[in-house]
Amino acid sequence: MTNLRKCPICRKPRSAEFTPFCSKSCKDRDLVRWLADGYALPGAPAIDEEEGKA
């Protein structure tokens, strides 16, 4: 059976070399999104360090 999963960035077929992406370009775009807080994980809000001090 052929793996039909697509790149999560551009939806092109994945490349084995850059899995789960299709190219270095899409891999780098994903990294930039993570570094720029473009993604968020669900959870309770973090406590602000300034608020936590008494």
mmCIF entry with sequence, helices, sheets and N, C-alpha, C, O atoms, coordinates in Angstrom:
data_MODEL
# 
_entry.id   MODEL 
# 
_entity.id                         1 
_entity.type                       polymer 
_entity.pdbx_number_of_molecules   1 
# 
_entity_poly.entity_id                      1 
_entity_poly.type                           'polypeptide(L)' 
_entity_poly.nstd_linkage                   no 
_entity_poly.nstd_monomer                   no 
_entity_poly.pdbx_seq_one_letter_code       MTNLRKCPICRKPRSAEFTPFCSKSCKDRDLVRWLADGYALPGAPAIDEEEGKA 
_entity_poly.pdbx_seq_one_letter_code_can   MTNLRKCPICRKPRSAEFTPFCSKSCKDRDLVRWLADGYALPGAPAIDEEEGKA 
_entity_poly.pdbx_strand_id                 A 
# 
loop_
_entity_poly_seq.entity_id 
_entity_poly_seq.num 
_entity_poly_seq.mon_id 
_entity_poly_seq.hetero 
1 1  MET n 
1 2  THR n 
1 3  ASN n 
1 4  LEU n 
1 5  ARG n 
1 6  LYS n 
1 7  CYS n 
1 8  PRO n 
1 9  ILE n 
1 10 CYS n 
1 11 ARG n 
1 12 LYS n 
1 13 PRO n 
1 14 ARG n 
1 15 SER n 
1 16 ALA n 
1 17 GLU n 
1 18 PHE n 
1 19 THR n 
1 20 PRO n 
1 21 PHE n 
1 22 CYS n 
1 23 SER n 
1 24 LYS n 
1 25 SER n 
1 26 CYS n 
1 27 LYS n 
1 28 ASP n 
1 29 ARG n 
1 30 ASP n 
1 31 LEU n 
1 32 VAL n 
1 33 ARG n 
1 34 TRP n 
1 35 LEU n 
1 36 ALA n 
1 37 ASP n 
1 38 GLY n 
1 39 TYR n 
1 40 ALA n 
1 41 LEU n 
1 42 PRO n 
1 43 GLY n 
1 44 ALA n 
1 45 PRO n 
1 46 ALA n 
1 47 ILE n 
1 48 ASP n 
1 49 GLU n 
1 50 GLU n 
1 51 GLU n 
1 52 GLY n 
1 53 LYS n 
1 54 ALA n 
# 
_struct_asym.id          A 
_struct_asym.entity_id   1 
# 
loop_
_struct_conf.conf_type_id 
_struct_conf.id 
_struct_conf.pdbx_PDB_helix_id 
_struct_conf.beg_label_comp_id 
_struct_conf.beg_label_asym_id 
_struct_conf.beg_label_seq_id 
_struct_conf.pdbx_beg_PDB_ins_code 
_struct_conf.end_label_comp_id 
_struct_conf.end_label_asym_id 
_struct_conf.end_label_seq_id 
_struct_conf.pdbx_end_PDB_ins_code 
_struct_conf.beg_auth_comp_id 
_struct_conf.beg_auth_asym_id 
_struct_conf.beg_auth_seq_id 
_struct_conf.end_auth_comp_id 
_struct_conf.end_auth_asym_id 
_struct_conf.end_auth_seq_id 
_struct_conf.pdbx_PDB_helix_class 
_struct_conf.details 
_struct_conf.pdbx_PDB_helix_length 
HELX_P HELX_P1 AA1 ALA A 16 ? PHE A 18 ? ALA A 16 PHE A 18 5 ? 3  
HELX_P HELX_P2 AA2 LYS A 24 ? LEU A 35 ? LYS A 24 LEU A 35 1 ? 12 
HELX_P HELX_P3 AA3 GLU A 49 ? GLY A 52 ? GLU A 49 GLY A 52 1 ? 4  
# 
_struct_conf_type.id          HELX_P 
_struct_conf_type.criteria    ? 
_struct_conf_type.reference   ? 
# 
loop_
_atom_site.group_PDB 
_atom_site.id 
_atom_site.type_symbol 
_atom_site.label_atom_id 
_atom_site.label_alt_id 
_atom_site.label_comp_id 
_atom_site.label_asym_id 
_atom_site.label_entity_id 
_atom_site.label_seq_id 
_atom_site.pdbx_PDB_ins_code 
_atom_site.Cartn_x 
_atom_site.Cartn_y 
_atom_site.Cartn_z 
_atom_site.occupancy 
_atom_site.B_iso_or_equiv 
_atom_site.pdbx_formal_charge 
_atom_site.auth_seq_id 
_atom_site.auth_comp_id 
_atom_site.auth_asym_id 
_atom_site.auth_atom_id 
_atom_site.pdbx_PDB_model_num 
ATOM 1   N N  . MET A 1 1  ? 0.840  -1.186 0.000  1.00 0.00 ? 1  MET A N  1 
ATOM 2   C CA . MET A 1 1  ? 0.000  0.000  0.000  1.00 0.00 ? 1  MET A CA 1 
ATOM 3   C C  . MET A 1 1  ? 0.883  1.247  0.000  1.00 0.00 ? 1  MET A C  1 
ATOM 4   O O  . MET A 1 1  ? 1.848  1.313  0.761  1.00 0.00 ? 1  MET A O  1 
ATOM 5   N N  . THR A 1 2  ? 0.579  2.211  -0.818 1.00 0.00 ? 2  THR A N  1 
ATOM 6   C CA . THR A 1 2  ? 1.350  3.438  -0.947 1.00 0.00 ? 2  THR A CA 1 
ATOM 7   C C  . THR A 1 2  ? 0.988  4.408  0.170  1.00 0.00 ? 2  THR A C  1 
ATOM 8   O O  . THR A 1 2  ? -0.181 4.557  0.525  1.00 0.00 ? 2  THR A O  1 
ATOM 9   N N  . ASN A 1 3  ? 2.002  5.063  0.716  1.00 0.00 ? 3  ASN A N  1 
ATOM 10  C CA . ASN A 1 3  ? 1.770  6.057  1.761  1.00 0.00 ? 3  ASN A CA 1 
ATOM 11  C C  . ASN A 1 3  ? 1.301  7.349  1.092  1.00 0.00 ? 3  ASN A C  1 
ATOM 12  O O  . ASN A 1 3  ? 2.075  7.997  0.387  1.00 0.00 ? 3  ASN A O  1 
ATOM 13  N N  . LEU A 1 4  ? 0.050  7.724  1.308  1.00 0.00 ? 4  LEU A N  1 
ATOM 14  C CA . LEU A 1 4  ? -0.540 8.894  0.669  1.00 0.00 ? 4  LEU A CA 1 
ATOM 15  C C  . LEU A 1 4  ? -0.581 10.111 1.584  1.00 0.00 ? 4  LEU A C  1 
ATOM 16  O O  . LEU A 1 4  ? -1.251 11.098 1.280  1.00 0.00 ? 4  LEU A O  1 
ATOM 17  N N  . ARG A 1 5  ? 0.125  10.043 2.688  1.00 0.00 ? 5  ARG A N  1 
ATOM 18  C CA . ARG A 1 5  ? 0.111  11.186 3.605  1.00 0.00 ? 5  ARG A CA 1 
ATOM 19  C C  . ARG A 1 5  ? 0.813  12.363 2.958  1.00 0.00 ? 5  ARG A C  1 
ATOM 20  O O  . ARG A 1 5  ? 1.768  12.198 2.198  1.00 0.00 ? 5  ARG A O  1 
ATOM 21  N N  . LYS A 1 6  ? 0.326  13.554 3.271  1.00 0.00 ? 6  LYS A N  1 
ATOM 22  C CA . LYS A 1 6  ? 0.830  14.766 2.638  1.00 0.00 ? 6  LYS A CA 1 
ATOM 23  C C  . LYS A 1 6  ? 1.565  15.647 3.630  1.00 0.00 ? 6  LYS A C  1 
ATOM 24  O O  . LYS A 1 6  ? 1.412  15.509 4.844  1.00 0.00 ? 6  LYS A O  1 
ATOM 25  N N  . CYS A 1 7  ? 2.354  16.542 3.098  1.00 0.00 ? 7  CYS A N  1 
ATOM 26  C CA . CYS A 1 7  ? 3.084  17.523 3.897  1.00 0.00 ? 7  CYS A CA 1 
ATOM 27  C C  . CYS A 1 7  ? 2.070  18.385 4.656  1.00 0.00 ? 7  CYS A C  1 
ATOM 28  O O  . CYS A 1 7  ? 1.121  18.880 4.049  1.00 0.00 ? 7  CYS A O  1 
ATOM 29  N N  . PRO A 1 8  ? 2.248  18.577 5.968  1.00 0.00 ? 8  PRO A N  1 
ATOM 30  C CA . PRO A 1 8  ? 1.295  19.384 6.725  1.00 0.00 ? 8  PRO A CA 1 
ATOM 31  C C  . PRO A 1 8  ? 1.337  20.880 6.390  1.00 0.00 ? 8  PRO A C  1 
ATOM 32  O O  . PRO A 1 8  ? 0.424  21.617 6.762  1.00 0.00 ? 8  PRO A O  1 
ATOM 33  N N  . ILE A 1 9  ? 2.373  21.333 5.700  1.00 0.00 ? 9  ILE A N  1 
ATOM 34  C CA . ILE A 1 9  ? 2.501  22.752 5.359  1.00 0.00 ? 9  ILE A CA 1 
ATOM 35  C C  . ILE A 1 9  ? 1.866  23.053 4.003  1.00 0.00 ? 9  ILE A C  1 
ATOM 36  O O  . ILE A 1 9  ? 1.012  23.933 3.900  1.00 0.00 ? 9  ILE A O  1 
ATOM 37  N N  . CYS A 1 10 ? 2.281  22.326 2.963  1.00 0.00 ? 10 CYS A N  1 
ATOM 38  C CA . CYS A 1 10 ? 1.821  22.662 1.608  1.00 0.00 ? 10 CYS A CA 1 
ATOM 39  C C  . CYS A 1 10 ? 0.936  21.597 0.962  1.00 0.00 ? 10 CYS A C  1 
ATOM 40  O O  . CYS A 1 10 ? 0.413  21.806 -0.133 1.00 0.00 ? 10 CYS A O  1 
ATOM 41  N N  . ARG A 1 11 ? 0.766  20.464 1.633  1.00 0.00 ? 11 ARG A N  1 
ATOM 42  C CA . ARG A 1 11 ? -0.104 19.371 1.179  1.00 0.00 ? 11 ARG A CA 1 
ATOM 43  C C  . ARG A 1 11 ? 0.455  18.587 -0.021 1.00 0.00 ? 11 ARG A C  1 
ATOM 44  O O  . ARG A 1 11 ? -0.280 17.796 -0.612 1.00 0.00 ? 11 ARG A O  1 
ATOM 45  N N  . LYS A 1 12 ? 1.712  18.778 -0.395 1.00 0.00 ? 12 LYS A N  1 
ATOM 46  C CA . LYS A 1 12 ? 2.351  17.979 -1.441 1.00 0.00 ? 12 LYS A CA 1 
ATOM 47  C C  . LYS A 1 12 ? 2.741  16.632 -0.845 1.00 0.00 ? 12 LYS A C  1 
ATOM 48  O O  . LYS A 1 12 ? 2.767  16.493 0.378  1.00 0.00 ? 12 LYS A O  1 
ATOM 49  N N  . PRO A 1 13 ? 3.044  15.637 -1.675 1.00 0.00 ? 13 PRO A N  1 
ATOM 50  C CA . PRO A 1 13 ? 3.483  14.334 -1.141 1.00 0.00 ? 13 PRO A CA 1 
ATOM 51  C C  . PRO A 1 13 ? 4.752  14.482 -0.300 1.00 0.00 ? 13 PRO A C  1 
ATOM 52  O O  . PRO A 1 13 ? 5.635  15.277 -0.621 1.00 0.00 ? 13 PRO A O  1 
ATOM 53  N N  . ARG A 1 14 ? 4.825  13.707 0.773  1.00 0.00 ? 14 ARG A N  1 
ATOM 54  C CA . ARG A 1 14 ? 5.971  13.752 1.676  1.00 0.00 ? 14 ARG A CA 1 
ATOM 55  C C  . ARG A 1 14 ? 7.230  13.203 1.019  1.00 0.00 ? 14 ARG A C  1 
ATOM 56  O O  . ARG A 1 14 ? 7.165  12.393 0.094  1.00 0.00 ? 14 ARG A O  1 
ATOM 57  N N  . SER A 1 15 ? 8.358  13.653 1.506  1.00 0.00 ? 15 SER A N  1 
ATOM 58  C CA . SER A 1 15 ? 9.653  13.144 1.080  1.00 0.00 ? 15 SER A CA 1 
ATOM 59  C C  . SER A 1 15 ? 10.230 12.352 2.241  1.00 0.00 ? 15 SER A C  1 
ATOM 60  O O  . SER A 1 15 ? 10.163 12.799 3.386  1.00 0.00 ? 15 SER A O  1 
ATOM 61  N N  . ALA A 1 16 ? 10.803 11.169 1.961  1.00 0.00 ? 16 ALA A N  1 
ATOM 62  C CA . ALA A 1 16 ? 11.390 10.350 3.021  1.00 0.00 ? 16 ALA A CA 1 
ATOM 63  C C  . ALA A 1 16 ? 12.516 11.108 3.728  1.00 0.00 ? 16 ALA A C  1 
ATOM 64  O O  . ALA A 1 16 ? 12.707 10.949 4.933  1.00 0.00 ? 16 ALA A O  1 
ATOM 65  N N  . GLU A 1 17 ? 13.247 11.915 3.000  1.00 0.00 ? 17 GLU A N  1 
ATOM 66  C CA . GLU A 1 17 ? 14.371 12.662 3.566  1.00 0.00 ? 17 GLU A CA 1 
ATOM 67  C C  . GLU A 1 17 ? 13.916 13.727 4.566  1.00 0.00 ? 17 GLU A C  1 
ATOM 68  O O  . GLU A 1 17 ? 14.630 14.012 5.527  1.00 0.00 ? 17 GLU A O  1 
ATOM 69  N N  . PHE A 1 18 ? 12.734 14.319 4.350  1.00 0.00 ? 18 PHE A N  1 
ATOM 70  C CA . PHE A 1 18 ? 12.268 15.436 5.188  1.00 0.00 ? 18 PHE A CA 1 
ATOM 71  C C  . PHE A 1 18 ? 10.977 15.119 5.950  1.00 0.00 ? 18 PHE A C  1 
ATOM 72  O O  . PHE A 1 18 ? 10.295 16.037 6.405  1.00 0.00 ? 18 PHE A O  1 
ATOM 73  N N  . THR A 1 19 ? 10.636 13.851 6.095  1.00 0.00 ? 19 THR A N  1 
ATOM 74  C CA . THR A 1 19 ? 9.403  13.440 6.753  1.00 0.00 ? 19 THR A CA 1 
ATOM 75  C C  . THR A 1 19 ? 9.222  14.170 8.072  1.00 0.00 ? 19 THR A C  1 
ATOM 76  O O  . THR A 1 19 ? 10.179 14.260 8.841  1.00 0.00 ? 19 THR A O  1 
ATOM 77  N N  . PRO A 1 20 ? 8.060  14.688 8.365  1.00 0.00 ? 20 PRO A N  1 
ATOM 78  C CA . PRO A 1 20 ? 6.786  14.554 7.652  1.00 0.00 ? 20 PRO A CA 1 
ATOM 79  C C  . PRO A 1 20 ? 6.556  15.613 6.589  1.00 0.00 ? 20 PRO A C  1 
ATOM 80  O O  . PRO A 1 20 ? 5.430  15.778 6.121  1.00 0.00 ? 20 PRO A O  1 
ATOM 81  N N  . PHE A 1 21 ? 7.587  16.327 6.203  1.00 0.00 ? 21 PHE A N  1 
ATOM 82  C CA . PHE A 1 21 ? 7.454  17.402 5.217  1.00 0.00 ? 21 PHE A CA 1 
ATOM 83  C C  . PHE A 1 21 ? 7.889  16.930 3.838  1.00 0.00 ? 21 PHE A C  1 
ATOM 84  O O  . PHE A 1 21 ? 8.404  15.823 3.684  1.00 0.00 ? 21 PHE A O  1 
ATOM 85  N N  . CYS A 1 22 ? 7.678  17.778 2.838  1.00 0.00 ? 22 CYS A N  1 
ATOM 86  C CA . CYS A 1 22 ? 8.040  17.426 1.469  1.00 0.00 ? 22 CYS A CA 1 
ATOM 87  C C  . CYS A 1 22 ? 9.409  17.971 1.081  1.00 0.00 ? 22 CYS A C  1 
ATOM 88  O O  . CYS A 1 22 ? 10.028 17.477 0.139  1.00 0.00 ? 22 CYS A O  1 
ATOM 89  N N  . SER A 1 23 ? 9.887  18.986 1.800  1.00 0.00 ? 23 SER A N  1 
ATOM 90  C CA . SER A 1 23 ? 11.144 19.629 1.424  1.00 0.00 ? 23 SER A CA 1 
ATOM 91  C C  . SER A 1 23 ? 11.754 20.339 2.631  1.00 0.00 ? 23 SER A C  1 
ATOM 92  O O  . SER A 1 23 ? 11.110 20.499 3.667  1.00 0.00 ? 23 SER A O  1 
ATOM 93  N N  . LYS A 1 24 ? 12.992 20.756 2.477  1.00 0.00 ? 24 LYS A N  1 
ATOM 94  C CA . LYS A 1 24 ? 13.669 21.525 3.524  1.00 0.00 ? 24 LYS A CA 1 
ATOM 95  C C  . LYS A 1 24 ? 12.947 22.851 3.754  1.00 0.00 ? 24 LYS A C  1 
ATOM 96  O O  . LYS A 1 24 ? 12.886 23.343 4.880  1.00 0.00 ? 24 LYS A O  1 
ATOM 97  N N  . SER A 1 25 ? 12.407 23.416 2.698  1.00 0.00 ? 25 SER A N  1 
ATOM 98  C CA . SER A 1 25 ? 11.696 24.685 2.808  1.00 0.00 ? 25 SER A CA 1 
ATOM 99  C C  . SER A 1 25 ? 10.501 24.561 3.759  1.00 0.00 ? 25 SER A C  1 
ATOM 100 O O  . SER A 1 25 ? 10.326 25.400 4.643  1.00 0.00 ? 25 SER A O  1 
ATOM 101 N N  . CYS A 1 26 ? 9.689  23.533 3.584  1.00 0.00 ? 26 CYS A N  1 
ATOM 102 C CA . CYS A 1 26 ? 8.524  23.352 4.463  1.00 0.00 ? 26 CYS A CA 1 
ATOM 103 C C  . CYS A 1 26 ? 8.959  23.005 5.884  1.00 0.00 ? 26 CYS A C  1 
ATOM 104 O O  . CYS A 1 26 ? 8.330  23.433 6.851  1.00 0.00 ? 26 CYS A O  1 
ATOM 105 N N  . LYS A 1 27 ? 10.031 22.231 6.007  1.00 0.00 ? 27 LYS A N  1 
ATOM 106 C CA . LYS A 1 27 ? 10.559 21.893 7.325  1.00 0.00 ? 27 LYS A CA 1 
ATOM 107 C C  . LYS A 1 27 ? 10.991 23.167 8.053  1.00 0.00 ? 27 LYS A C  1 
ATOM 108 O O  . LYS A 1 27 ? 10.708 23.337 9.239  1.00 0.00 ? 27 LYS A O  1 
ATOM 109 N N  . ASP A 1 28 ? 11.674 24.056 7.341  1.00 0.00 ? 28 ASP A N  1 
ATOM 110 C CA . ASP A 1 28 ? 12.121 25.320 7.934  1.00 0.00 ? 28 ASP A CA 1 
ATOM 111 C C  . ASP A 1 28 ? 10.949 26.239 8.265  1.00 0.00 ? 28 ASP A C  1 
ATOM 112 O O  . ASP A 1 28 ? 10.969 26.918 9.291  1.00 0.00 ? 28 ASP A O  1 
ATOM 113 N N  . ARG A 1 29 ? 9.933  26.269 7.410  1.00 0.00 ? 29 ARG A N  1 
ATOM 114 C CA . ARG A 1 29 ? 8.742  27.099 7.686  1.00 0.00 ? 29 ARG A CA 1 
ATOM 115 C C  . ARG A 1 29 ? 8.071  26.649 8.978  1.00 0.00 ? 29 ARG A C  1 
ATOM 116 O O  . ARG A 1 29 ? 7.613  27.482 9.760  1.00 0.00 ? 29 ARG A O  1 
ATOM 117 N N  . ASP A 1 30 ? 8.008  25.340 9.208  1.00 0.00 ? 30 ASP A N  1 
ATOM 118 C CA . ASP A 1 30 ? 7.404  24.815 10.426 1.00 0.00 ? 30 ASP A CA 1 
ATOM 119 C C  . ASP A 1 30 ? 8.228  25.229 11.646 1.00 0.00 ? 30 ASP A C  1 
ATOM 120 O O  . ASP A 1 30 ? 7.665  25.620 12.669 1.00 0.00 ? 30 ASP A O  1 
ATOM 121 N N  . LEU A 1 31 ? 9.541  25.147 11.545 1.00 0.00 ? 31 LEU A N  1 
ATOM 122 C CA . LEU A 1 31 ? 10.408 25.538 12.649 1.00 0.00 ? 31 LEU A CA 1 
ATOM 123 C C  . LEU A 1 31 ? 10.213 27.021 12.992 1.00 0.00 ? 31 LEU A C  1 
ATOM 124 O O  . LEU A 1 31 ? 10.144 27.383 14.167 1.00 0.00 ? 31 LEU A O  1 
ATOM 125 N N  . VAL A 1 32 ? 10.126 27.862 11.985 1.00 0.00 ? 32 VAL A N  1 
ATOM 126 C CA . VAL A 1 32 ? 9.918  29.296 12.217 1.00 0.00 ? 32 VAL A CA 1 
ATOM 127 C C  . VAL A 1 32 ? 8.593  29.532 12.929 1.00 0.00 ? 32 VAL A C  1 
ATOM 128 O O  . VAL A 1 32 ? 8.511  30.389 13.808 1.00 0.00 ? 32 VAL A O  1 
ATOM 129 N N  . ARG A 1 33 ? 7.561  28.788 12.565 1.00 0.00 ? 33 ARG A N  1 
ATOM 130 C CA . ARG A 1 33 ? 6.265  28.938 13.254 1.00 0.00 ? 33 ARG A CA 1 
ATOM 131 C C  . ARG A 1 33 ? 6.401  28.600 14.734 1.00 0.00 ? 33 ARG A C  1 
ATOM 132 O O  . ARG A 1 33 ? 5.856  29.305 15.583 1.00 0.00 ? 33 ARG A O  1 
ATOM 133 N N  . TRP A 1 34 ? 7.130  27.516 15.053 1.00 0.00 ? 34 TRP A N  1 
ATOM 134 C CA . TRP A 1 34 ? 7.324  27.154 16.454 1.00 0.00 ? 34 TRP A CA 1 
ATOM 135 C C  . TRP A 1 34 ? 8.109  28.236 17.185 1.00 0.00 ? 34 TRP A C  1 
ATOM 136 O O  . TRP A 1 34 ? 7.745  28.623 18.295 1.00 0.00 ? 34 TRP A O  1 
ATOM 137 N N  . LEU A 1 35 ? 9.173  28.720 16.577 1.00 0.00 ? 35 LEU A N  1 
ATOM 138 C CA . LEU A 1 35 ? 10.016 29.712 17.240 1.00 0.00 ? 35 LEU A CA 1 
ATOM 139 C C  . LEU A 1 35 ? 9.324  31.060 17.409 1.00 0.00 ? 35 LEU A C  1 
ATOM 140 O O  . LEU A 1 35 ? 9.655  31.814 18.324 1.00 0.00 ? 35 LEU A O  1 
ATOM 141 N N  . ALA A 1 36 ? 8.378  31.368 16.547 1.00 0.00 ? 36 ALA A N  1 
ATOM 142 C CA . ALA A 1 36 ? 7.657  32.643 16.614 1.00 0.00 ? 36 ALA A CA 1 
ATOM 143 C C  . ALA A 1 36 ? 6.338  32.516 17.386 1.00 0.00 ? 36 ALA A C  1 
ATOM 144 O O  . ALA A 1 36 ? 5.477  33.392 17.299 1.00 0.00 ? 36 ALA A O  1 
ATOM 145 N N  . ASP A 1 37 ? 6.186  31.423 18.139 1.00 0.00 ? 37 ASP A N  1 
ATOM 146 C CA . ASP A 1 37 ? 4.960  31.162 18.908 1.00 0.00 ? 37 ASP A CA 1 
ATOM 147 C C  . ASP A 1 37 ? 3.726  31.098 18.023 1.00 0.00 ? 37 ASP A C  1 
ATOM 148 O O  . ASP A 1 37 ? 2.640  31.503 18.437 1.00 0.00 ? 37 ASP A O  1 
ATOM 149 N N  . GLY A 1 38 ? 3.889  30.594 16.815 1.00 0.00 ? 38 GLY A N  1 
ATOM 150 C CA . GLY A 1 38 ? 2.759  30.429 15.909 1.00 0.00 ? 38 GLY A CA 1 
ATOM 151 C C  . GLY A 1 38 ? 1.891  29.238 16.256 1.00 0.00 ? 38 GLY A C  1 
ATOM 152 O O  . GLY A 1 38 ? 0.756  29.135 15.791 1.00 0.00 ? 38 GLY A O  1 
ATOM 153 N N  . TYR A 1 39 ? 2.416  28.338 17.068 1.00 0.00 ? 39 TYR A N  1 
ATOM 154 C CA . TYR A 1 39 ? 1.667  27.173 17.520 1.00 0.00 ? 39 TYR A CA 1 
ATOM 155 C C  . TYR A 1 39 ? 1.485  27.292 19.018 1.00 0.00 ? 39 TYR A C  1 
ATOM 156 O O  . TYR A 1 39 ? 2.304  27.908 19.701 1.00 0.00 ? 39 TYR A O  1 
ATOM 157 N N  . ALA A 1 40 ? 0.431  26.713 19.526 1.00 0.00 ? 40 ALA A N  1 
ATOM 158 C CA . ALA A 1 40 ? 0.199  26.706 20.966 1.00 0.00 ? 40 ALA A CA 1 
ATOM 159 C C  . ALA A 1 40 ? -0.352 25.354 21.378 1.00 0.00 ? 40 ALA A C  1 
ATOM 160 O O  . ALA A 1 40 ? -1.169 24.764 20.671 1.00 0.00 ? 40 ALA A O  1 
ATOM 161 N N  . LEU A 1 41 ? 0.094  24.873 22.510 1.00 0.00 ? 41 LEU A N  1 
ATOM 162 C CA . LEU A 1 41 ? -0.411 23.627 23.060 1.00 0.00 ? 41 LEU A CA 1 
ATOM 163 C C  . LEU A 1 41 ? -1.482 23.965 24.085 1.00 0.00 ? 41 LEU A C  1 
ATOM 164 O O  . LEU A 1 41 ? -1.320 24.902 24.867 1.00 0.00 ? 41 LEU A O  1 
ATOM 165 N N  . PRO A 1 42 ? -2.580 23.206 24.088 1.00 0.00 ? 42 PRO A N  1 
ATOM 166 C CA . PRO A 1 42 ? -3.638 23.497 25.047 1.00 0.00 ? 42 PRO A CA 1 
ATOM 167 C C  . PRO A 1 42 ? -3.168 23.243 26.482 1.00 0.00 ? 42 PRO A C  1 
ATOM 168 O O  . PRO A 1 42 ? -2.358 22.351 26.735 1.00 0.00 ? 42 PRO A O  1 
ATOM 169 N N  . GLY A 1 43 ? -3.678 24.024 27.390 1.00 0.00 ? 43 GLY A N  1 
ATOM 170 C CA . GLY A 1 43 ? -3.338 23.852 28.793 1.00 0.00 ? 43 GLY A CA 1 
ATOM 171 C C  . GLY A 1 43 ? -3.702 25.086 29.588 1.00 0.00 ? 43 GLY A C  1 
ATOM 172 O O  . GLY A 1 43 ? -4.173 26.089 29.051 1.00 0.00 ? 43 GLY A O  1 
ATOM 173 N N  . ALA A 1 44 ? -3.474 24.983 30.857 1.00 0.00 ? 44 ALA A N  1 
ATOM 174 C CA . ALA A 1 44 ? -3.769 26.108 31.742 1.00 0.00 ? 44 ALA A CA 1 
ATOM 175 C C  . ALA A 1 44 ? -2.787 27.240 31.454 1.00 0.00 ? 44 ALA A C  1 
ATOM 176 O O  . ALA A 1 44 ? -1.639 26.976 31.097 1.00 0.00 ? 44 ALA A O  1 
ATOM 177 N N  . PRO A 1 45 ? -3.212 28.492 31.602 1.00 0.00 ? 45 PRO A N  1 
ATOM 178 C CA . PRO A 1 45 ? -2.313 29.621 31.387 1.00 0.00 ? 45 PRO A CA 1 
ATOM 179 C C  . PRO A 1 45 ? -1.137 29.566 32.361 1.00 0.00 ? 45 PRO A C  1 
ATOM 180 O O  . PRO A 1 45 ? -1.297 29.179 33.519 1.00 0.00 ? 45 PRO A O  1 
ATOM 181 N N  . ALA A 1 46 ? 0.015  29.947 31.894 1.00 0.00 ? 46 ALA A N  1 
ATOM 182 C CA . ALA A 1 46 ? 1.206  29.983 32.752 1.00 0.00 ? 46 ALA A CA 1 
ATOM 183 C C  . ALA A 1 46 ? 1.086  31.150 33.722 1.00 0.00 ? 46 ALA A C  1 
ATOM 184 O O  . ALA A 1 46 ? 0.485  32.176 33.405 1.00 0.00 ? 46 ALA A O  1 
ATOM 185 N N  . ILE A 1 47 ? 1.654  30.985 34.887 1.00 0.00 ? 47 ILE A N  1 
ATOM 186 C CA . ILE A 1 47 ? 1.648  32.062 35.876 1.00 0.00 ? 47 ILE A CA 1 
ATOM 187 C C  . ILE A 1 47 ? 2.751  33.035 35.515 1.00 0.00 ? 47 ILE A C  1 
ATOM 188 O O  . ILE A 1 47 ? 3.904  32.648 35.327 1.00 0.00 ? 47 ILE A O  1 
ATOM 189 N N  . ASP A 1 48 ? 2.386  34.299 35.421 1.00 0.00 ? 48 ASP A N  1 
ATOM 190 C CA . ASP A 1 48 ? 3.360  35.353 35.132 1.00 0.00 ? 48 ASP A CA 1 
ATOM 191 C C  . ASP A 1 48 ? 4.304  35.470 36.324 1.00 0.00 ? 48 ASP A C  1 
ATOM 192 O O  . ASP A 1 48 ? 3.843  35.550 37.462 1.00 0.00 ? 48 ASP A O  1 
ATOM 193 N N  . GLU A 1 49 ? 5.600  35.483 36.090 1.00 0.00 ? 49 GLU A N  1 
ATOM 194 C CA . GLU A 1 49 ? 6.577  35.544 37.178 1.00 0.00 ? 49 GLU A CA 1 
ATOM 195 C C  . GLU A 1 49 ? 6.389  36.776 38.049 1.00 0.00 ? 49 GLU A C  1 
ATOM 196 O O  . GLU A 1 49 ? 6.593  36.705 39.261 1.00 0.00 ? 49 GLU A O  1 
ATOM 197 N N  . GLU A 1 50 ? 6.011  37.891 37.466 1.00 0.00 ? 50 GLU A N  1 
ATOM 198 C CA . GLU A 1 50 ? 5.808  39.124 38.241 1.00 0.00 ? 50 GLU A CA 1 
ATOM 199 C C  . GLU A 1 50 ? 4.594  38.992 39.159 1.00 0.00 ? 50 GLU A C  1 
ATOM 200 O O  . GLU A 1 50 ? 4.619  39.486 40.287 1.00 0.00 ? 50 GLU A O  1 
ATOM 201 N N  . GLU A 1 51 ? 3.528  38.328 38.689 1.00 0.00 ? 51 GLU A N  1 
ATOM 202 C CA . GLU A 1 51 ? 2.337  38.151 39.516 1.00 0.00 ? 51 GLU A CA 1 
ATOM 203 C C  . GLU A 1 51 ? 2.565  37.170 40.647 1.00 0.00 ? 51 GLU A C  1 
ATOM 204 O O  . GLU A 1 51 ? 1.986  37.308 41.725 1.00 0.00 ? 51 GLU A O  1 
ATOM 205 N N  . GLY A 1 52 ? 3.420  36.165 40.400 1.00 0.00 ? 52 GLY A N  1 
ATOM 206 C CA . GLY A 1 52 ? 3.666  35.117 41.386 1.00 0.00 ? 52 GLY A CA 1 
ATOM 207 C C  . GLY A 1 52 ? 4.479  35.582 42.580 1.00 0.00 ? 52 GLY A C  1 
ATOM 208 O O  . GLY A 1 52 ? 4.487  34.913 43.613 1.00 0.00 ? 52 GLY A O  1 
ATOM 209 N N  . LYS A 1 53 ? 5.169  36.723 42.464 1.00 0.00 ? 53 LYS A N  1 
ATOM 210 C CA . LYS A 1 53 ? 5.978  37.239 43.572 1.00 0.00 ? 53 LYS A CA 1 
ATOM 211 C C  . LYS A 1 53 ? 5.124  38.023 44.541 1.00 0.00 ? 53 LYS A C  1 
ATOM 212 O O  . LYS A 1 53 ? 4.257  38.798 44.137 1.00 0.00 ? 53 LYS A O  1 
ATOM 213 N N  . ALA A 1 54 ? 5.368  37.821 45.800 1.00 0.00 ? 54 ALA A N  1 
ATOM 214 C CA . ALA A 1 54 ? 4.589  38.543 46.811 1.00 0.00 ? 54 ALA A CA 1 
ATOM 215 C C  . ALA A 1 54 ? 5.421  39.534 47.566 1.00 0.00 ? 54 ALA A C  1 
ATOM 216 O O  . ALA A 1 54 ? 4.911  40.221 48.451 1.00 0.00 ? 54 ALA A O  1 
# 
